[in-house]
C-alpha cells in the first residue's frame, strides 16, 4: 500500500485502494456505496454519514462494480449489505474501529 492515508470523512469519487488500505491498517473502517449518479452519491453519503456519526476512523467512499449497494470493510474483514442497515453497519464499526494493525 501507499504511505499516505485518506482523510477520515466522505468522498464522492473513487479513492485508490492503495490509500484506503493504509486507513484500514490504522484501525479504520470504510463504508462503501455503489457508485451512481451525483444525486445518488449525495443521498448515499448522507445516509452513511448518519450511520458513522460519533465515530472517528471512518471513510465513506464509492466503489465501482460493488456487488451490493453497500459494504463495510476493516482490516481482514468485509460485510456486504443489500440495503442500508444502520444497526448492522454501526455494529461492524464498533467491532473493528480503532484496532491498529501495525507490526
Wavefront OBJ file of the C-alpha trace (Angstrom):
o trace
v 0.000 0.000 0.000
v 0.995 3.621 -0.249
v 2.478 5.523 2.690
v -0.350 8.046 2.810
v -3.852 7.743 4.238
v -7.101 9.309 3.102
v -8.545 11.928 5.420
v -11.308 10.446 7.542
v -14.636 11.511 6.084
v -16.771 11.261 2.962
v -15.877 11.128 -0.711
v -17.935 11.398 -3.858
v -15.142 9.981 -6.016
v -13.303 6.668 -6.066
v -10.339 6.669 -3.685
v -7.461 4.347 -4.661
v -7.432 1.052 -2.769
v -3.734 1.550 -2.004
v -4.605 4.629 0.070
v -7.602 3.116 1.846
v -5.616 0.001 2.721
v -3.442 2.192 4.939
v -6.582 3.601 6.589
v -7.654 0.033 7.376
v -4.218 -0.773 8.766
v -4.541 2.276 11.036
v -7.747 0.898 12.567
v -10.188 2.500 10.192
v -13.406 1.247 8.671
v -14.511 2.002 5.125
v -18.215 2.237 4.411
v -18.663 1.699 0.677
v -21.572 2.627 -1.523
v -22.179 1.663 -5.122
v -21.037 4.474 -7.405
v -24.036 6.081 -9.046
v -25.185 9.414 -10.377
v -24.128 12.583 -8.498
v -27.595 12.736 -6.916
v -27.486 9.077 -5.841
v -23.983 9.544 -4.443
v -25.045 12.572 -2.364
v -28.014 10.650 -0.967
v -25.891 7.622 -0.072
v -23.215 9.794 1.537
v -25.888 11.460 3.679
v -27.262 8.089 4.769
v -23.832 6.713 5.626
v -22.793 9.869 7.470
v -25.759 9.253 9.780
v -24.551 5.677 10.308
v -20.997 6.857 11.065
v -21.996 9.731 13.371
v -19.919 9.605 16.553
v -17.095 7.502 15.114
v -13.696 8.964 14.261
v -11.941 6.499 11.961
v -14.424 6.048 9.151
v -14.110 6.703 5.441
v -17.220 6.779 3.267
v -16.408 6.180 -0.391
v -17.950 4.945 -3.617
v -16.803 1.819 -5.353
v -17.252 0.856 -8.961
v -18.656 -2.623 -9.545
v -19.675 -3.100 -5.898
v -21.636 -6.344 -5.766
v -24.200 -4.935 -3.301
v -25.494 -1.390 -2.738
v -23.408 -1.034 0.453
v -20.451 -2.749 2.112
v -18.157 -2.281 5.092
v -14.504 -3.249 5.358
v -11.944 -3.316 8.138
v -8.527 -4.960 8.237
v -9.183 -8.546 7.104
v -12.973 -8.130 7.344
v -15.779 -7.441 4.883
v -19.535 -7.356 5.207
v -21.935 -6.817 2.323
v -25.291 -5.085 2.752
v -28.218 -5.444 0.340
v -29.787 -2.333 1.878
v -28.861 0.412 4.293
v -28.678 -1.361 7.665
v -27.810 1.247 10.260
v -27.721 -1.179 13.189
v -25.631 -3.729 11.311
v -23.209 -1.144 9.983
v -22.797 0.512 13.383
v -22.140 -2.910 14.939
v -19.438 -3.521 12.318
v -17.791 -0.170 13.065
v -17.988 -0.758 16.831
v -16.364 -4.181 16.431
v -13.409 -3.086 14.302
v -12.756 0.674 14.532
v -9.566 1.631 16.322
v -7.773 -1.729 16.126
v -4.310 -0.815 14.870
v -2.598 -3.408 12.687
v 0.958 -2.101 12.523
v 3.534 -4.684 13.408
l 1 2 3 4 5 6 7 8 9 10 11 12 13 14 15 16 17 18 19 20 21 22 23 24 25 26 27 28 29 30 31 32 33 34 35 36 37 38 39 40 41 42 43 44 45 46 47 48 49 50 51 52 53 54 55 56 57 58 59 60 61 62 63 64 65 66 67 68 69 70 71 72 73 74 75 76 77 78 79 80 81 82 83 84 85 86 87 88 89 90 91 92 93 94 95 96 97 98 99 100 101 102 103
